[in-house]
Amino acid sequence: MNLTLEEGRFPEEKNEIVITNRGGTYNPQIGNKITINLPDKGIEEYTIVGLINITDQSIKNSKLKRKKT
């Protein structure tokens, strides 16, 4: 997958995360904190340290597959 770092940096600590700034109603900012409910760990808090751009083509070329429901 081809990821482009648009702003900030890549994570260096376990509680840091990069997220996409593409679409949606959320306007992520460097330094914002987000919480994610992980099935195996429960609720975890992360600090946004970078914003990445993921293109439709990079998603098509990735090895990540959407889980079928």
C-alpha positions in Angstrom: 0.0 0.0 0.0 1.3 3.4 -0.9 0.8 5.9 2.0 1.7 9.5 1.8 2.4 11.4 5.0 0.7 14.7 4.5 1.4 16.3 7.8 3.2 15.4 11.1 5.2 12.2 11.5 4.8 8.4 11.8 4.1 7.0 15.2 7.1 6.3 17.5 5.2 5.3 20.7 2.5 2.6 21.2 -0.2 5.2 22.0 0.4 7.2 18.8 -1.5 6.9 15.5 -1.7 8.3 12.0 -5.0 8.6 10.4 -6.4 9.6 7.0 -7.6 13.1 6.5 -9.8 12.0 3.6 -13.5 12.4 3.6 -15.9 12.1 6.5 -17.2 14.6 8.9 -14.3 14.4 11.4 -11.6 17.0 10.8 -8.5 15.4 12.4 -5.7 17.6 13.8 -2.2 16.7 15.0 -2.4 16.4 18.8 -6.1 15.4 19.0 -6.8 12.3 21.1 -9.1 9.6 19.8 -10.5 6.5 21.5 -10.8 3.2 19.7 -12.7 0.1 21.1 -10.4 -2.8 20.2 -12.0 -6.3 20.5 -9.0 -7.8 22.2 -7.8 -4.8 24.3 -10.9 -2.8 25.1 -10.9 1.0 24.9 -7.6 2.5 24.0 -6.7 6.2 23.7 -4.3 7.4 20.9 -2.7 10.7 20.1 -2.8 11.7 16.4 0.8 12.4 15.3 0.4 12.3 11.5 -2.1 12.6 8.7 -1.9 10.3 5.8 -3.4 10.3 2.3 -4.7 7.0 1.1 -5.7 6.9 -2.6 -8.4 4.6 -4.1 -5.6 3.0 -6.1 -3.4 2.3 -3.1 -6.4 0.6 -1.5 -7.0 -1.6 -4.6 -3.3 -2.5 -4.7 -3.0 -3.4 -1.0 -3.1 -6.9 0.5 -5.7 -5.8 3.0 -9.1 -7.2 2.4 -12.4 -6.1 3.8 -13.9 -8.7 6.2 -17.0 -10.3 4.7 -20.1 -10.1 6.9 
